[in-house]
Amino acid sequence: MFNLSSYLEKFKNLKDQDSDKILIKEILLKEAGINISERNIIISKEKISIKGSSIQKNIIFLKKETILEKIKESLPNSSFKDIS
C-alpha cells in the first residue's frame, strides 16, 4: 500500500537553492570583493562552482578556506566541501 507520509518525507530536507545562492553571493562580495550574479553560481551536493573570469576564480581560490568557513557558519546544514 502506498504511504503518502513516507513519500513526502523525501522532500522534507530539500533546500531552496535560490536563497543559498543569494547568501553565497553576499559572502563572496564581503570576503573576496567579488560581485557575481546568482545565475553564475552552481550548487551541487558538496561543491559550489562559480562561473566567472580567471581573475575572479584566482581570488576565490586564494580565499577559499575563509569563504568555505563563512558558508558553513551561515548554512550549518550544508555539506559543501569545495568551491571552484
N, C-alpha and C positions, 0 to 999 in steps of 0.2 A: 504494500500500500504506500502511496506517495505521501510523504510528510512535509507539508509546506514550511513548517518552522525550521526543520533541518536544512531545507533548500535555501531559505532566506538567511540562514546563519553564514553562508558563504559570502554574502555581500555586506555583512556587518563590519568587516575590517577594511573595506575599500576606502581609500583616501581620496580627497579632492585634489587632483594634481594641479589645478589652476591656482589654488591658494598656496600650495607648496612652491610653485614656480615664482609667484609674487614674493614670497619670503626669501627664496634663494636669490632672486634679483636684488632685493634690498641688502642682503648680506654681501653680495659681490660688489655692490656700489659702496657700501660702508668700509669693507675690509680691503678691497683691491682698487677702488676708484674706477670700476668698470661699469658702464651703463649698458646693459644688454636687454633686448626685448624678451618677453616671456616666450614668444614663439621660437626663439633661438636656444631655449633650454629644453633638453630632452631628458626625461626621467625614466629610468628602468628600475628594476628591483633594488640593485645595490650600487648603481652607477648613475652619475649625473654627467651628461655630455653637453658641452657648450659649443654652439656654432658661432664663430667669430674670427677675427683676424689673428694672425700668428702672434702679433704683439700682445693682444688680449689674452691669448692662451698661455703665453710665456709668463705674464704677470700672475695669472691664476695658478700656474704650476709653482711659481716661487712662493706663493702664499697658500698653497693647498692645505697644509695641516691646520692653519688658523681658520680657514674657510670651513673645512670639514667639522672642526670643533664647534664653531658657531652654529652650523646647521644641525648638528646633533643636540646642542643645547636647546635650539628653537623647536626642533621636531624630535622629541625624545623617542617616539615610537618608530622612527625611520631606521632603515638598515643600510644607509649609504656608507660605502667604504671607499669610493673613489670618485674623483671629479676630473674630467678631461675636456 
